[in-house]
Amino acid sequence: MKNADVHHPIFDEIADLARTLGHAHRLVLLRHIADGEVAVEQLTQLSGIALANTSQHLQHLKRAGLVQTRRDGKRVLYRLADGPIEDVLAALRSLANHRREQIRELINDTMSRPDRLENISREELVRRMRDNEVVLLDVRPQEEYAAGHLPGAINIPVGELEDRLAELPREKIIVAYCRGVQCVLSADALAILRTRGRASRRFEGGFPEWLTSDPDVDDMNYESG
């Protein structure tokens, strides 16, 4: 990219549109509006979004030039503005489905080939923890984390991981763990992390192995809630 491209106004406009579209409620509303002209009250029923929130999101969409309005008596009807808006929405759906399929394939691959999960042994994990080379990621539910977890582990339940990736430092290897060998939560976490380009490994034994392993590698002990 040329240096001049960074300052081209089109990129600012694209960024503004992306910010406007960066809310699930607005995308839901646009999907319903794309089916035809519709009133605010109908949108509230169709989307399940509260009336006040619906109105607020519609104003954002209108200011961005994504929807237009007209009055029909006391009602305000919304329709898509001119332009390839439906194409943009379709492209976003296609990209999201593509990413989901990538994650699904990676999960299936890693579960059918455990050797590809790049498990990390407890001894190596302890050594890397002492050298401050890794960040521990506990992907269990919060209540399980509160009852006990590995020292210094960050708790992000796997269902929240994609939205909270910014909480994990980029310069360290992420070691995910959950409830033990049979637990698939850490495998799901690795699939997400690797599709986002994060260096990651899996402590297969999870919290149970940490508690029951030989004491000669356990001078770090564990944390409990």
C-alpha positions as CSV (number, residue, x, y, z in Angstrom):
1,M,0.0,0.0,0.0
2,K,1.3,3.4,-0.9
3,N,1.7,5.9,2.0
4,A,-0.9,8.2,0.3
5,D,-3.5,5.5,0.5
6,V,-3.6,5.7,4.3
7,H,-4.9,9.2,4.1
8,H,-7.4,8.6,1.3
9,P,-10.8,9.7,2.5
10,I,-12.5,6.6,1.1
11,F,-10.9,4.5,3.9
12,D,-12.3,6.8,6.5
13,E,-15.7,6.4,4.9
14,I,-15.3,2.6,4.9
15,A,-14.3,2.6,8.6
16,D,-17.3,4.7,9.5
17,L,-19.6,2.3,7.7
18,A,-17.9,-0.7,9.4
19,R,-18.4,0.9,12.8
20,T,-22.1,1.5,12.0
21,L,-22.5,-2.2,10.9
22,G,-20.5,-3.4,13.9
23,H,-23.5,-4.1,16.1
24,A,-25.6,-7.3,15.9
25,H,-28.8,-5.5,16.5
26,R,-28.3,-3.2,13.5
27,L,-27.5,-6.2,11.2
28,V,-30.7,-7.9,12.4
29,L,-32.8,-4.8,11.7
30,L,-31.2,-4.4,8.2
31,R,-32.0,-8.1,7.5
32,H,-35.7,-7.5,8.2
33,I,-35.8,-4.1,6.4
34,A,-34.3,-5.8,3.3
35,D,-37.5,-7.9,3.1
36,G,-39.6,-4.8,2.5
37,E,-40.7,-1.5,3.9
38,V,-41.5,-1.9,7.6
39,A,-42.6,0.2,10.5
40,V,-40.7,0.6,13.8
41,E,-43.3,-1.3,15.7
42,Q,-43.1,-4.3,13.3
43,L,-39.3,-4.3,13.5
44,T,-39.5,-4.5,17.3
45,Q,-41.8,-7.5,17.0
46,L,-39.7,-9.2,14.3
47,S,-36.3,-8.6,15.9
48,G,-37.2,-9.0,19.6
49,I,-35.3,-5.8,20.3
50,A,-36.9,-3.2,22.7
51,L,-38.7,-0.3,21.0
52,A,-36.3,2.3,22.4
53,N,-33.2,0.4,21.3
54,T,-34.8,-0.3,17.9
55,S,-35.4,3.4,17.4
56,Q,-31.8,4.3,18.5
57,H,-30.2,1.8,16.1
58,L,-32.4,2.9,13.2
59,Q,-31.2,6.5,13.7
60,H,-27.6,5.3,13.5
61,L,-28.4,3.4,10.3
62,K,-30.2,6.4,8.8
63,R,-27.3,8.8,9.6
64,A,-25.0,6.4,7.8
65,G,-27.2,6.5,4.8
66,L,-28.1,2.8,5.0
67,V,-31.9,3.2,5.5
68,Q,-34.4,5.8,4.4
69,T,-37.8,6.7,5.8
70,R,-41.2,7.9,4.8
71,R,-44.4,8.7,6.7
72,D,-47.6,6.9,6.4
73,G,-50.0,8.7,8.6
74,K,-48.6,8.4,12.1
75,R,-46.3,5.6,11.2
76,V,-42.7,5.9,10.1
77,L,-41.7,3.3,7.5
78,Y,-38.1,2.2,6.9
79,R,-36.6,0.8,3.7
80,L,-33.1,0.2,2.5
81,A,-31.3,3.1,1.0
82,D,-30.1,3.0,-2.6
83,G,-26.9,1.2,-3.3
84,P,-25.6,-2.4,-3.0
85,I,-26.5,-2.7,0.7
86,E,-28.0,-6.2,0.3
87,D,-24.7,-7.3,-1.4
88,V,-22.7,-6.0,1.6
89,L,-25.0,-7.9,4.0
90,A,-24.7,-11.0,1.9
91,A,-20.9,-10.7,1.8
92,L,-20.7,-10.4,5.6
93,R,-22.9,-13.5,6.0
94,S,-20.8,-15.4,3.5
95,L,-17.6,-14.4,5.4
96,A,-19.0,-15.3,8.8
97,N,-20.1,-18.7,7.4
98,H,-16.7,-19.3,5.9
99,R,-15.0,-18.6,9.2
100,R,-17.4,-20.9,11.0
101,E,-16.7,-23.6,8.6
102,Q,-12.9,-23.2,9.0
103,I,-13.3,-23.5,12.8
104,R,-15.6,-26.5,12.4
105,E,-13.0,-28.2,10.1
106,L,-10.2,-27.4,12.4
107,I,-12.1,-28.8,15.4
108,N,-13.0,-32.0,13.5
109,D,-9.4,-32.4,12.3
110,T,-7.8,-31.9,15.7
111,M,-10.3,-34.2,17.4
112,S,-9.7,-37.0,14.9
113,R,-5.9,-36.5,15.1
114,P,-5.0,-35.7,18.7
115,D,-1.4,-35.5,17.8
116,R,-2.1,-32.3,15.9
117,L,-3.3,-30.5,19.0
118,E,0.3,-30.0,20.0
119,N,-0.4,-30.9,23.6
120,I,2.1,-29.6,26.2
121,S,3.3,-31.8,29.0
122,R,3.0,-30.7,32.6
123,E,6.8,-30.5,33.0
124,E,7.2,-28.3,29.9
125,L,4.3,-26.2,31.0
126,V,5.9,-25.6,34.5
127,R,9.2,-24.7,32.9
128,R,7.6,-22.2,30.5
129,M,5.6,-20.7,33.3
130,R,8.8,-20.1,35.3
131,D,10.4,-18.5,32.2
132,N,7.3,-16.4,31.7
133,E,6.9,-17.7,28.1
134,V,3.2,-18.6,28.2
135,V,-0.1,-17.2,29.2
136,L,-2.6,-19.7,30.7
137,L,-6.1,-19.7,29.4
138,D,-8.8,-21.4,31.5
139,V,-11.8,-21.9,29.2
140,R,-14.1,-23.5,31.8
141,P,-17.2,-21.7,33.1
142,Q,-16.5,-18.9,35.6
143,E,-17.8,-20.9,38.6
144,E,-15.4,-23.8,37.9
145,Y,-12.5,-21.3,37.6
146,A,-13.5,-19.7,40.9
147,A,-13.4,-23.1,42.6
148,G,-9.8,-23.6,41.6
149,H,-7.4,-22.9,38.7
150,L,-3.8,-22.9,37.6
151,P,-1.6,-20.0,38.9
152,G,-2.1,-16.8,37.0
153,A,-4.6,-18.3,34.5
154,I,-7.0,-16.0,32.7
155,N,-10.6,-17.2,32.7
156,I,-12.4,-16.7,29.3
157,P,-15.1,-19.3,28.8
158,V,-14.8,-20.7,25.3
159,G,-18.1,-19.2,24.2
160,E,-16.8,-15.7,24.9
161,L,-13.3,-16.2,23.4
162,E,-13.8,-14.6,20.0
163,D,-15.1,-11.4,21.6
164,R,-12.4,-11.2,24.2
165,L,-9.2,-12.1,22.3
166,A,-7.8,-8.6,23.0
167,E,-7.4,-9.6,26.6
168,L,-4.7,-12.1,25.7
169,P,-1.2,-10.8,25.0
170,R,0.1,-11.5,21.4
171,E,3.7,-11.9,22.4
172,K,3.3,-15.1,24.4
173,I,2.1,-18.7,23.6
174,I,-1.4,-19.3,24.8
175,V,-1.8,-22.6,26.7
176,A,-5.5,-23.5,26.9
177,Y,-6.8,-26.0,29.4
178,C,-10.2,-27.2,30.8
179,R,-11.4,-30.3,32.7
180,G,-9.0,-32.9,31.5
181,V,-8.3,-35.4,28.7
182,Q,-12.0,-35.9,27.8
183,C,-12.9,-32.2,27.8
184,V,-13.2,-30.7,24.3
185,L,-13.4,-27.1,25.4
186,S,-9.7,-26.5,25.1
187,A,-9.7,-28.1,21.6
188,D,-12.5,-25.7,20.6
189,A,-10.4,-22.8,22.0
190,L,-7.4,-23.8,20.0
191,A,-9.4,-23.9,16.8
192,I,-10.6,-20.4,17.4
193,L,-7.1,-19.1,18.4
194,R,-5.4,-20.6,15.4
195,T,-7.9,-19.2,12.9
196,R,-7.1,-15.8,14.4
197,G,-3.3,-16.4,14.0
198,R,-2.5,-16.9,17.7
199,A,0.3,-19.2,18.8
200,S,-1.4,-21.8,21.1
201,R,-1.0,-25.2,22.7
202,R,-3.2,-27.4,24.9
203,F,-2.6,-28.7,28.3
204,E,-4.5,-31.9,27.8
205,G,-4.6,-33.0,31.4
206,G,-6.2,-29.8,32.5
207,F,-6.9,-28.8,36.0
208,P,-7.3,-32.4,37.4
209,E,-3.8,-33.4,36.3
210,W,-2.4,-30.3,37.8
211,L,-3.8,-31.3,41.1
212,T,-2.7,-34.9,41.0
213,S,0.8,-34.8,39.5
214,D,4.0,-35.5,41.3
215,P,5.0,-32.9,43.9
216,D,8.6,-32.6,42.5
217,V,7.2,-30.4,39.7
218,D,4.5,-28.8,41.9
219,D,6.3,-26.2,43.8
220,M,4.1,-23.6,42.1
221,N,1.0,-25.3,43.7
222,Y,-2.4,-24.1,42.5
223,E,-4.9,-21.3,43.1
224,S,-8.3,-21.9,44.5
225,G,-11.3,-19.5,44.7
